[in-house]
Amino acid sequence: MLQASQVLQGRYQLQQRLGQNAGRQTWLAVDVAVSPRELAIVKLLAFNPQMQWDDFKLFEREAQVLKQLNHRCIPRYRDYFSLDKQAGSGLCWFALVQDLIPGKSLQQLLDEGKRFGEMQVRSIATGLLEILTYLHEQNPPVLHRDIKPSNIILGEDEQVC
């Protein structure tokens, strides 16, 4: 099991696990190779016998697509690499590193009791549509297949990402 303070690729020091499910983990990390140090998100996929091959293909495709995107409201691609069994506590892991967008997910806000008025909902919907328009204008078009409150960040600047 990966642990806080562990450094991946000699660069990304894991800080806090943000999520975990079925062979996947998401971590907040510090990029210790840049000055000043920056926060990043590390998404990890374990390569194990229970893993579906399609899971790996989708994970790898996500990394390739993110490399091509340049939008202020889409977390920027930083890195993609694999960890050997020794570094991954007995499992091979694949890692996708992205910029952190400071803010909270809509799911976090709802869980905290936040309620949105009509104007806020319209603003969120407009922001999402602008991002989706950008994605659909790519060649080939990019389809986001997992739009849900936990994947929508309301940035500290109130920007929808």
N, C-alpha and C positions, 0 to 999 in steps of 0.2 A: 504494500500500500504506500502510495506517495504521501509525503508528510510536509507540513509547514517547515520553512527554513531550508528545505532541499533546493539545490540549485540545478537547473536543467540546462544542458548545452553550455555550461560555464557562464550563463548569462541571465537566466530567468529564475529568480529566487521566489519560490512559492510562499505566499503569505497566509491566505485564507481560502479554504474550499468553499465555493459558492453554491455548488450543486453536484449531485451524484445520482446516477441511475444506470442500471444494466450495462456495465462496462464503459461508462463515460464519467468523466469528472470535469468540472470547470473550476479554475482557480484564479484568484487575484494574485498577481505576481509583480515583482519589481524588476525592471530591466537594469541590472547592475553594470552593464557594459556602456551605458550612456551617462553623460553628465550634463545637467542634473539627472538623477535617477528618475525614471518614469514608470508609472503603473501600466500594467498590461493585463489582458485576459488570456489565460492559457486553457484551451479546450483540449481534452485528452480522450483518446479512444483506445481501449485495451484490445490487443489482438489475442483472442483466446478461442478455444474450441466452440464456445456457445455463440460467438459472433457470427452474424449473417454477413456474407460477402458483400451484399448490397450496402450494408452499413459502412464498410470501409470505402467502397467506391463513392458513396455520397460524401463522406468526410473529405476524401481526397479532392473530389470535384469542388466542394465548398472552398477549399484552399486555393484551387486554381482560379475559380471565379473571382474570389476576393482580391487576388493579385491584380486583376484587370480593372477593378472599380476605383473610382475617385470621386467620392461624394462626402460632403462634410457631415452628413448624418448616418453614414454607414461606417462602422468601425474599420479602420485601416488595417490591411494585412501587414504583418511584421515578419513572420517566420513560419516555417513548416519543417518538421524533423521527426525522426523516430528515436525512441529510447530502447536500449538493449535490455535484456532481462535483469541484468545486475542493477542498473539504474532504476528500472521499473519494478523493483521488488518481486521478481520472478515472472513478470509478464512483459511482453513487448508492447510498447505504447506508441501511438502516433500523436503528435502535438501540433496544434494550430494556434499561433499567437496573433492577437489583434490588439489594437489600441483600446484603452478603456475610455468609454464615454462617461464622464462623471454625471451622476444623476440616479434616479430610481426607476425601476420598471413600473409600468401601470399596475401590474399584479401586486407589487410591494405597496404601492400607494393605496390600492383598494383594500389590501389586508390590514393596513394601518387605519382604515376607516374613512379615507378620502372619498369624497363624492364630487363628481364633476358636473358643472352647470352646462346648459346647452351651448353657450359660446365656447367653453373649453372643449367640449366634445367636437364641435365643428372645427376648431383649430387643430385638434389632434388628427381628425380625419383628413383635413387638408394637408397637413404635414406628411401623413402616411401616403396619401395619393401622389404628392410630389416625389417622394422616394420611389414609389412603385412606377411612376412614369419614367423616371431616370432608368430604373432597372429594365423596363420593357423596351426602352429605346436602344439598349445595347445590342450588339450584333455578335452572336445570336441573342435574342431577348433572354433576360434572366427572370425566372419565376420564383418568387418567395413562397415556399410551400408550408410555412409554419408561422403564420401571423396569428399571434395571441398576446394577451396582456403581458405575459412574462418576457416576451421578446421585443417589447416596445419600451424604449427608454425615454423618459421625460427628463431632458438634460437640466443641469443646474441653471442654464440660461433659458429654460422653458422651451427649448427646441425639441421637437419630436424626432427620435432617432430609432 
